[in-house]
């Protein structure tokens, strides 16, 4: 069996918060934590696009 490239490697989430790439927020002060908590989350875009496409087809 052929091994897949990257198989068995760990993956850490990296996020861009106010211009900085960060892996964890454990070192953020209260202001930076509030900024991250209050920002707009862009999730569910696929479902929104599906609704728009089906609406345009009718």
Secondary structure, 3 states (H helix, E strand, C coil): CCCCCCCCCCCCCCEEECCEEECCCCCCCHHHHHHHHHCCCCCCHHHHHHHHHHHHHC
